[in-house]
Amino acid sequence: MTTPSDSGTTTPAAPRTGGPTPARLADDSGQGKTTIASGVVQKIAGIAARDVSGVYSMGGGVSRAFGAIRERIPGGSGTSQSAGVQVEVGEKQAAIDLDIVVEYGAGIVELARAVRRNVIGAVEQMTGLEVIEVNIAVNDIHMPGDESDPAPAPTSTSRVE
C-alpha cells in the first residue's frame, strides 16, 4: 500500500501497528485539539471483542503463549487487553484487525457479526472515530476440557533423601 507525497511520488504507507502514534480527531475546535493514541483504540477494541459470548481468547498461538507466560510471572500485568488486536488510526477513521479463538459450538459467522458490531459500537462511542472496517481472523477453536492443567508434581526419583 502506498500513499502520495507532496512531491507527487509515492511512499509506503505506515503498517498497522499498535504503536504510540496518536490520532487527531475531527474535534479540532478553536479551543484545542483532542488526540487519542492508537493503543487506546487497540485496548477498547480488545475489551469489546472479549465481551462477546463465544470468544474464548484473543491472539494467535505465539501471542497467547507469551500471555500465558506473562500471567505466571509474579507482579506481571496478566493478560494484555490488546493481544490479538492491531489497529490503524487516522485523523477521523480507524481500521481494526482481530485474531480470535472461538468456543466450540459457537456459530462463527454469527459470532463474527456480533464481535464486529460490539467493537464498532464501543470504538465509535468512546472515541468519536469512524470505524471503516473490522477484519476478524479465527485462529483456533477452544474445546471444552482443553484448559491447560497444572503439571502434576514430579514423583521423587532422587537417590538422596
Sequence and secondary structure as in RCSB ss.txt:
>XXXX:A:sequence
MTTPSDSGTTTPAAPRTGGPTPARLADDSGQGKTTIASGVVQKIAGIAARDVSGVYSMGGGVSRAFGAIRERIPG
GSGTSQSAGVQVEVGEKQAAIDLDIVVEYGAGIVELARAVRRNVIGAVEQMTGLEVIEVNIAVNDIHMPGDESDP
APAPTSTSRVE
>XXXX:A:secstr
 EEE TTS EEE      SS EEE S  BTTB  EEEHHHHHHHHHHHHHTSTTEEEES HHHHHHHHHHHHSTT
   S TTTTEEEEE SSEEEEEEEEEEETTS HHHHHHHHHHHHHHHHHHHH  EEEEEEEEEEEEE TT S   
        S  
